[in-house]
Amino acid sequence: MWNFVTFLGDSSFTLPAALLLFVWLCYNTSWRMAFIWASCYCLTMLAVVLSKLLFMGWQIAPPGLNFTGMSGHSASAMALLPVAALLLTPAQGKLRAYCVGAAILVALAVGYSRLPLGAHSPSESVSGLSIGLTGAGLFIIWLLR
């Protein structure tokens, strides 16, 4: 079961989904909105890559934590799924809030799935979820302003 859940944060799923969302935004909204979302998503993933490079290249990590870099699965799922749920559901009614909430729960499950699979420590999963939520949150704040 955890392998399926973790797949929802895997780049073989999230990158094509992110590209589809970008194309959908270009076609249905505006290039500007698509660019801002892609920027938030790409900066999130850049932060993950930089955290891994800092550890692998120079052993730079927060002291006292089992940390080799932020979880990319967690970050990607959290940066993508809530935004997709927000954009692909109608603005009226409670459906949008339920879908965004469900997407956040799925992203949290992706972050947790990395632990029983032995892929990440809690600090790596939590930091990945945090940076993903930051990326999604920045876009959502921009969108709803």
Backbone as CSV, one residue per row, in Angstrom:
resi,resn,N_x,N_y,N_z,CA_x,CA_y,CA_z,C_x,C_y,C_z
1,MET,0.818,-1.193,0.000,0.000,0.000,0.000,0.865,1.261,0.000
2,TRP,1.934,1.263,0.822,2.750,2.472,0.891,3.447,2.775,-0.424
3,ASN,3.735,1.744,-1.207,4.355,1.992,-2.513,3.420,2.767,-3.426
4,PHE,2.118,2.451,-3.384,1.165,3.202,-4.194,1.060,4.641,-3.705
5,VAL,0.978,4.817,-2.401,0.858,6.167,-1.842,2.095,6.986,-2.191
6,THR,3.272,6.412,-2.042,4.499,7.148,-2.325,4.617,7.484,-3.813
7,PHE,4.016,6.649,-4.679,4.032,6.922,-6.118,3.361,8.261,-6.434
8,LEU,2.390,8.668,-5.626,1.684,9.931,-5.870,2.578,11.149,-5.651
9,GLY,3.783,10.928,-5.124,4.761,11.994,-4.999,5.977,11.784,-5.878
10,ASP,6.006,10.681,-6.604,7.143,10.349,-7.460,7.174,11.274,-8.677
11,SER,8.368,11.612,-9.111,8.497,12.522,-10.252,7.916,11.940,-11.535
12,SER,7.840,10.616,-11.636,7.231,10.025,-12.838,5.727,10.291,-12.881
13,PHE,5.135,10.654,-11.759,3.722,11.056,-11.707,3.585,12.578,-11.631
14,THR,4.344,13.210,-10.719,4.126,14.638,-10.476,4.635,15.544,-11.596
15,LEU,5.739,15.189,-12.236,6.229,16.059,-13.315,5.287,16.092,-14.511
16,PRO,4.803,14.951,-15.019,3.807,15.042,-16.095,2.520,15.740,-15.633
17,ALA,2.104,15.492,-14.392,0.908,16.164,-13.878,1.130,17.672,-13.786
18,ALA,2.318,18.081,-13.347,2.638,19.506,-13.275,2.665,20.125,-14.666
19,LEU,3.210,19.423,-15.625,3.227,19.916,-17.002,1.812,20.045,-17.550
20,LEU,0.972,19.047,-17.290,-0.427,19.123,-17.730,-1.147,20.296,-17.079
21,LEU,-0.891,20.511,-15.797,-1.514,21.645,-15.115,-1.037,22.959,-15.706
22,PHE,0.242,23.046,-16.026,0.790,24.247,-16.659,0.117,24.507,-18.003
23,VAL,0.010,23.480,-18.837,-0.644,23.626,-20.145,-2.105,24.011,-19.967
24,TRP,-2.777,23.372,-19.014,-4.182,23.697,-18.746,-4.330,25.153,-18.327
25,LEU,-3.429,25.629,-17.463,-3.471,27.030,-17.034,-3.239,27.970,-18.211
26,CYS,-2.284,27.635,-19.069,-2.024,28.473,-20.250,-3.254,28.558,-21.139
27,TYR,-3.902,27.444,-21.333,-5.043,27.367,-22.243,-6.310,27.965,-21.639
28,ASN,-6.548,27.725,-20.355,-7.821,28.110,-19.737,-7.780,29.391,-18.919
29,THR,-6.614,29.857,-18.555,-6.555,31.084,-17.758,-5.645,32.093,-18.446
30,SER,-4.390,32.120,-18.053,-3.462,33.077,-18.666,-2.035,32.563,-18.552
31,TRP,-1.195,33.080,-19.425,0.225,32.742,-19.363,0.807,33.217,-18.041
32,ARG,0.330,34.366,-17.574,0.859,34.916,-16.327,0.586,33.970,-15.160
33,MET,-0.641,33.485,-15.035,-0.970,32.570,-13.956,-0.159,31.276,-14.083
34,ALA,-0.033,30.773,-15.292,0.741,29.555,-15.531,2.201,29.775,-15.137
35,PHE,2.750,30.919,-15.497,4.140,31.224,-15.178,4.348,31.332,-13.667
36,ILE,3.422,31.980,-12.983,3.556,32.136,-11.530,3.461,30.780,-10.846
37,TRP,2.501,29.942,-11.277,2.412,28.614,-10.668,3.669,27.796,-10.947
38,ALA,4.137,27.802,-12.196,5.340,27.041,-12.543,6.546,27.548,-11.760
39,SER,6.608,28.840,-11.544,7.715,29.404,-10.761,7.671,28.916,-9.323
40,CYS,6.495,28.929,-8.710,6.354,28.442,-7.331,6.732,26.967,-7.244
41,TYR,6.265,26.176,-8.196,6.553,24.739,-8.187,8.047,24.489,-8.407
42,CYS,8.623,25.157,-9.397,10.045,24.943,-9.712,10.951,25.427,-8.583
43,LEU,10.612,26.549,-7.944,11.420,27.018,-6.819,11.345,26.048,-5.644
44,THR,10.175,25.442,-5.451,10.033,24.421,-4.411,10.973,23.259,-4.683
45,MET,10.959,22.774,-5.897,11.796,21.628,-6.239,13.282,22.008,-6.245
46,LEU,13.591,23.247,-6.603,14.981,23.716,-6.539,15.480,23.697,-5.097
47,ALA,14.632,24.088,-4.156,15.017,24.048,-2.743,15.337,22.619,-2.316
48,VAL,14.556,21.653,-2.796,14.809,20.243,-2.475,16.169,19.824,-3.031
49,VAL,16.409,20.140,-4.285,17.678,19.768,-4.922,18.858,20.416,-4.188
50,LEU,18.718,21.690,-3.847,19.804,22.372,-3.136,20.070,21.737,-1.776
51,SER,19.014,21.337,-1.065,19.219,20.693,0.241,19.980,19.378,0.095
52,LYS,19.690,18.648,-0.971,20.395,17.379,-1.206,21.851,17.623,-1.626
53,LEU,22.060,18.628,-2.462,23.423,18.955,-2.891,24.279,19.435,-1.731
54,LEU,23.689,20.243,-0.843,24.452,20.722,0.309,24.921,19.564,1.178
55,PHE,24.054,18.567,1.340,24.470,17.424,2.151,25.455,16.543,1.401
56,MET,25.128,16.187,0.171,25.986,15.260,-0.576,27.346,15.865,-0.904
57,GLY,27.357,17.152,-1.215,28.607,17.781,-1.615,29.464,18.255,-0.459
58,TRP,28.831,18.789,0.594,29.590,19.410,1.670,29.177,18.948,3.067
59,GLN,28.311,17.935,3.141,27.846,17.412,4.434,27.189,18.492,5.298
60,ILE,26.564,19.480,4.644,25.870,20.544,5.366,24.442,20.092,5.630
61,ALA,24.091,20.035,6.908,22.753,19.606,7.321,22.476,20.184,8.704
62,PRO,21.199,20.288,9.065,20.884,20.772,10.420,21.497,19.840,11.464
63,PRO,22.149,20.401,12.474,22.787,19.554,13.487,21.754,18.798,14.319
64,GLY,22.113,17.582,14.691,21.261,16.786,15.562,20.111,16.082,14.876
65,LEU,20.005,16.204,13.565,18.923,15.545,12.830,19.504,14.527,11.859
66,ASN,18.763,13.482,11.620,19.107,12.520,10.583,18.600,13.121,9.277
67,PHE,19.429,13.934,8.618,18.969,14.734,7.481,19.965,14.658,6.344
68,THR,19.509,14.148,5.197,20.351,14.111,4.002,19.747,14.927,2.870
69,GLY,18.680,15.651,3.160,18.013,16.487,2.168,16.511,16.324,2.283
70,MET,15.795,17.341,1.862,14.333,17.308,1.929,13.776,16.210,1.032
71,SER,12.651,15.657,1.440,11.989,14.631,0.638,11.358,15.263,-0.603
72,GLY,11.848,14.874,-1.758,11.291,15.380,-3.011,9.884,14.874,-3.260
73,HIS,9.607,13.624,-2.875,8.253,13.089,-3.023,7.260,13.926,-2.219
74,SER,7.624,14.210,-0.969,6.745,14.978,-0.092,6.541,16.395,-0.619
75,ALA,7.634,17.031,-1.006,7.555,18.408,-1.500,6.738,18.497,-2.783
76,SER,6.995,17.591,-3.698,6.305,17.629,-4.979,4.811,17.374,-4.824
77,ALA,4.467,16.388,-3.991,3.045,16.096,-3.762,2.348,17.288,-3.125
78,MET,2.981,17.898,-2.117,2.339,19.013,-1.420,2.295,20.268,-2.282
79,ALA,3.275,20.464,-3.150,3.275,21.641,-4.018,2.267,21.510,-5.158
80,LEU,1.984,20.281,-5.579,1.125,20.059,-6.740,-0.334,19.759,-6.394
81,LEU,-0.563,18.793,-5.530,-1.924,18.269,-5.343,-2.930,19.303,-4.831
82,PRO,-2.613,20.098,-3.792,-3.607,21.088,-3.357,-3.912,22.157,-4.413
83,VAL,-2.883,22.556,-5.149,-3.090,23.559,-6.203,-3.968,22.983,-7.310
84,ALA,-3.684,21.755,-7.719,-4.506,21.116,-8.747,-5.947,20.990,-8.276
85,ALA,-6.135,20.595,-7.028,-7.501,20.464,-6.489,-8.208,21.814,-6.475
86,LEU,-7.496,22.846,-6.085,-8.085,24.184,-6.045,-8.497,24.660,-7.438
87,LEU,-7.617,24.451,-8.403,-7.866,24.972,-9.746,-8.887,24.148,-10.536
88,LEU,-8.993,22.880,-10.226,-9.838,22.006,-11.042,-11.220,21.749,-10.444
89,THR,-11.550,22.446,-9.359,-12.885,22.304,-8.781,-13.629,23.627,-8.886
90,PRO,-14.954,23.578,-8.944,-15.733,24.817,-9.043,-15.541,25.689,-7.798
91,ALA,-15.566,26.994,-8.012,-15.350,27.929,-6.908,-16.548,27.992,-5.964
92,GLN,-17.728,27.662,-6.435,-18.919,27.754,-5.615,-19.075,26.514,-4.732
93,GLY,-19.667,26.733,-3.573,-19.970,25.612,-2.692,-18.767,25.119,-1.917
94,LYS,-19.000,24.041,-1.173,-17.969,23.491,-0.300,-17.090,22.452,-0.986
95,LEU,-17.436,22.067,-2.205,-16.673,21.025,-2.894,-15.201,21.384,-3.007
96,ARG,-14.910,22.631,-3.331,-13.521,23.060,-3.483,-12.748,22.873,-2.185
97,ALA,-13.322,23.288,-1.077,-12.636,23.146,0.219,-12.407,21.678,0.549
98,TYR,-13.387,20.832,0.270,-13.231,19.397,0.537,-12.138,18.795,-0.343
99,CYS,-12.109,19.185,-1.598,-11.102,18.643,-2.516,-9.700,19.099,-2.136
100,VAL,-9.550,20.366,-1.785,-8.233,20.855,-1.360,-7.813,20.161,-0.071
101,GLY,-8.739,20.012,0.862,-8.436,19.295,2.107,-8.024,17.862,1.845
102,ALA,-8.735,17.196,0.950,-8.386,15.812,0.601,-7.012,15.749,-0.060
103,ALA,-6.706,16.713,-0.915,-5.401,16.744,-1.578,-4.278,16.941,-0.559
104,ILE,-4.522,17.786,0.434,-3.519,17.989,1.486,-3.329,16.699,2.275
105,LEU,-4.419,15.998,2.571,-4.311,14.722,3.286,-3.530,13.687,2.472
106,VAL,-3.759,13.656,1.169,-3.008,12.728,0.310,-1.523,13.092,0.322
107,ALA,-1.219,14.387,0.233,0.189,14.813,0.271,0.827,14.459,1.612
108,LEU,0.090,14.626,2.706,0.606,14.221,4.017,0.852,12.719,4.066
109,ALA,-0.037,11.950,3.444,0.141,10.497,3.385,1.388,10.143,2.582
110,VAL,1.645,10.881,1.511,2.869,10.659,0.737,4.085,10.898,1.629
111,GLY,4.061,12.003,2.369,5.168,12.294,3.281,5.357,11.196,4.314
112,TYR,4.254,10.722,4.873,4.349,9.650,5.868,4.834,8.347,5.227
113,SER,4.400,8.067,4.014,4.759,6.804,3.358,6.264,6.637,3.198
114,ARG,6.977,7.741,3.168,8.432,7.669,3.011,9.099,7.062,4.250
115,LEU,8.398,7.138,5.401,8.974,6.607,6.646,8.934,5.081,6.701
116,PRO,7.767,4.420,6.559,7.773,2.954,6.610,8.552,2.314,5.463
117,LEU,8.693,3.041,4.360,9.479,2.504,3.252,10.982,2.661,3.491
118,GLY,11.339,3.400,4.526,12.749,3.583,4.866,13.478,4.539,3.943
119,ALA,12.747,5.348,3.208,13.374,6.255,2.250,13.849,7.552,2.897
120,HIS,13.170,7.974,3.965,13.506,9.244,4.604,13.306,9.166,6.103
121,SER,13.960,10.096,6.767,13.751,10.271,8.209,12.569,11.224,8.402
122,PRO,12.038,11.308,9.611,10.941,12.253,9.851,11.310,13.697,9.492
123,SER,12.539,14.114,9.809,12.929,15.497,9.509,12.952,15.760,8.005
124,GLU,13.329,14.771,7.226,13.368,14.935,5.768,11.954,15.008,5.190
125,SER,11.062,14.166,5.697,9.673,14.192,5.216,8.974,15.479,5.614
126,VAL,9.140,15.883,6.871,8.480,17.102,7.350,9.012,18.331,6.620
127,SER,10.312,18.394,6.399,10.867,19.550,5.678,10.397,19.561,4.230
128,GLY,10.270,18.393,3.602,9.739,18.338,2.243,8.287,18.801,2.187
129,LEU,7.481,18.318,3.131,6.081,18.747,3.192,5.993,20.252,3.443
130,SER,6.857,20.765,4.293,6.835,22.199,4.629,7.188,23.066,3.435
131,ILE,8.237,22.685,2.712,8.625,23.503,1.548,7.585,23.373,0.445
132,GLY,6.978,22.197,0.303,5.903,22.033,-0.681,4.691,22.869,-0.340
133,LEU,4.331,22.905,0.938,3.200,23.727,1.376,3.502,25.208,1.187
134,THR,4.738,25.579,1.380,5.135,26.974,1.158,4.955,27.343,-0.308
135,GLY,5.429,26.481,-1.211,5.276,26.757,-2.644,3.822,26.833,-3.057
136,ALA,3.025,25.863,-2.622,1.601,25.870,-2.940,0.922,27.072,-2.309
137,GLY,1.277,27.350,-1.060,0.662,28.466,-0.345,0.936,29.805,-0.997
138,LEU,2.154,30.014,-1.463,2.472,31.270,-2.142,1.610,31.459,-3.388
139,PHE,1.451,30.391,-4.160,0.615,30.501,-5.351,-0.842,30.732,-4.972
140,ILE,-1.333,30.009,-3.989,-2.742,30.136,-3.597,-3.018,31.527,-3.047
141,ILE,-2.100,32.065,-2.253,-2.258,33.429,-1.745,-2.289,34.412,-2.910
142,TRP,-1.391,34.255,-3.882,-1.387,35.128,-5.047,-2.715,35.005,-5.799
143,LEU,-3.179,33.781,-5.966,-4.407,33.531,-6.731,-5.636,34.121,-6.057
144,LEU,-5.728,33.997,-4.751,-6.922,34.430,-4.027,-6.875,35.870,-3.532
145,ARG,-5.810,36.557,-3.813,-5.687,37.952,-3.343,-6.651,38.868,-4.040
